[in-house]
Amino acid sequence: MAGQFTYADLTYLESMSMGSQEMVNEMIQIFLDQIPEFTDGLKDNLTKEDFIALGALAHKAKSSVAVMGMDELSETLKKLEVKAKAGEDADSYPELINTFINQVEVTEKELMAFMAQS
């Protein structure tokens, strides 16, 4: 089951839930519910050039994608968090945010299909 996703890996989530599909689905739903907050918030904070808020939201999103086993994206968000909180390398923020948005869009569709099957 864990290998059917492009970016997510539910191995950690499955082990944490001790085999409870209901708990896995609950955690997935929480993640899905957070996606608009993360995508809209990252874009808004970038537009406003509120880099402290951008870094804080990247930190929050990093934790959520880590639970979904999206390790590479977690590292991307860590870079964004550190850079934004320091106000450094602002030219790189749009690309990092777009990477996040693109990967969560793919993952959102895959996770919804996964939950529909279970």
Secondary structure, DSSP 8 states (H G I E B T S, - for coil): -GGG-SS--THHHHHHTTT-HHHHHHHHHHHHHHHHHHHHHHHHHHHHT-HHHHHHHHHHHHHHHHHTT-HHHHHHHHHHHHHHHHT--GGGHHHHHHHHHHHHHHHHHHHHHHHHH-
